[in-house]
Every structure is written in structure tokens, then in C-alpha cells.
Amino acid sequence: MMNFLRTNKYIAGLWVVIRLYLGYTWLTSGWGKIASGEFDAGGFLQGALGNPDVPGWWATFLDTVAIPNAGLFSIAVMWGEVFIGLGLILGIFTNLAALMGVVMNFSFLLSGTLSTNPQMAILGIFIAIAGANAGRYGLDRWVMPYLKETWKQRVRHGKTKETIAA
């Protein structure tokens, strides 16, 4: 079954549909926050602290890290949603975009927000499981082989981080 999900070119067409749905959802959500000019994660974060469904360890993280840095988190959420959406729509760095989307969905879920987060997390996990097949019909088809070849050439010619820094 895993081989089918990760290699079948027909199922890759299904991944495109799922990618486009998720990408559109992320992109419009993020762009709406940016365009309104009024998004502030601080209120959401404060509200999460008052929610009895929020786990204690997560509430501690919100109270000690997220709320004191609400401005930074606001920027990260807005632009993160936009970049996740673009990555999924264009099929570029698809697995990274899906993984970051799942991380955001779980952050929202841990903060007590259901909405579409469970279904988006499940679909994002499926895309991540699909691996390279999820980006077969997208820019990953050309970008990933190029990056792999570039990396191999650097390693063959001894251009590793250590030699570049020296």
C-alpha cells in the first residue's frame, strides 16, 4: 500500500487535487490575515490560556514563549500560511510545506481550535507520506532532481560545509 501511495503516477493526480485544496485553504487564510492588516495572534493566544481543553504543558509554552513574542508569532502565522499555500499549490518543496502545515494545524488544535484543522492535518499527513509522488505533477519534478544533483556534485568535489567555511 505504501509503495502504491508513494510511486503510482495515477494516485499522484489525487495528490494534486488534495494539494490544491489544502494550498488554497492555507493561502487564502494567510493572505486574508495580511490584507486585513488587523491580525494579532496575541488575542488568540490569550484565549487559548483560558480554554480548559488546552494541555498544561502547551499552556506553559504559550504563556512563557508565545504570548511575550505575540508580534513575532503573528508574522510567522500570516506568512507561514501563505508560504505553505504557495508550496502546496505550486508543488514545490511539497513535503516541507505539508509538514509545516501539519505542525501549524497541531499548534492550533493544541490551542483548542477545531475548525478545519483536523481534516487539514490528516490530509497533510497523507501528502507527507506520499513523499516525492505528491510533487510529481508540480515544480518538485524539476527542482528536487536539480537540488540532488547539485548536492552530489558538491560532495564529489569536496565542497562540504567545512571546506566552504574555511
Secondary structure, 3 states (H helix, E strand, C coil): CHHHHHHCHHHHHHHHHHHHHHHHHHHHHHHHHHHHCCCCHHHHHHHHHCCCCCCHHHHHHHHHHHHHHHHHHHHHHHHHHHHHHHHHHHCCCHHHHHHHHHHHHHHHHHCCCCCCHHHHHHHHHHHHHHHHHHHCCCCHHHHHHHHHHHHHHHHHCCCCHHHHHC
